[in-house]
């Protein structure tokens, strides 16, 4: 269901009934662009991002010398001694 930005003020109770029945309510600006989505709390929790392990596998390479501080940086930080 899509509604104009001005409708929720007058119809919040009815909109919440729709949401409790499992429907999503999209609130649009005056020019028709979606600006918010009203969903049940349970649905919002279910849609939360989950940690997906291995997404970056074979896409990121860490250099062998990653944890070695270059001499010029060590000197600039006073750590060259």
C-alpha positions in Angstrom: 0.0 0.0 0.0 1.3 3.5 -0.8 0.0 6.6 0.7 0.8 10.4 0.6 2.9 11.9 3.4 -0.1 13.8 4.8 -2.3 10.7 5.3 -0.6 9.0 8.3 -1.6 11.9 10.7 -5.3 11.2 10.3 -5.2 7.5 9.7 -2.5 6.1 11.9 -4.7 3.6 13.7 -6.0 2.2 10.4 -2.4 2.0 9.0 -1.3 0.1 12.0 -4.1 -2.4 11.5 -2.7 -3.0 8.0 0.8 -3.4 9.3 -0.4 -5.9 12.0 -2.1 -7.9 9.2 1.3 -8.2 7.5 1.1 -5.4 4.9 3.8 -2.9 4.2 2.8 0.8 4.0 5.0 3.0 1.8 4.8 6.7 2.6 5.5 9.0 -0.3 6.4 12.6 -0.6 4.1 15.1 -2.4 6.0 14.3 -5.6 5.3 10.6 -5.3 8.8 9.5 -4.2 9.0 6.9 -1.4 10.4 8.3 1.8 9.5 5.7 4.5 8.2 2.2 5.0 5.9 1.2 7.8 6.3 -2.5 8.7 5.7 -4.6 11.7 8.4 -4.9 14.3 8.8 -8.6 13.7 9.2 -8.0 10.0 11.8 -5.3 10.6 13.8 -7.7 12.8 13.6 -10.5 10.2 14.8 -8.1 7.5 17.9 -7.0 9.5 21.2 -7.7 7.8 22.8 -10.9 9.0 26.5 -11.5 9.1 27.5 -13.4 6.0 30.9 -15.1 6.5 33.1 -15.4 3.4 31.7 -12.6 1.4 35.1 -11.0 0.8 37.0 -14.4 0.3 39.3 -14.1 -2.8 38.3 -10.4 -3.2 40.7 -8.8 -0.8 44.5 -9.4 -0.6 46.5 -8.3 2.4 50.1 -7.7 1.5 52.8 -9.8 3.2 54.4 -6.7 4.7 51.1 -5.3 6.0 52.2 -5.1 9.6 55.6 -3.7 8.9 56.0 0.0 9.4 58.0 1.7 6.6 61.2 3.3 7.9 60.2 6.8 6.8 56.9 6.6 8.8 58.7 5.1 11.8 61.2 8.0 11.7 58.4 10.6 11.4 56.7 9.1 14.4 59.9 8.9 16.4 59.9 5.1 16.5 63.1 4.5 14.5 65.2 3.8 17.5 
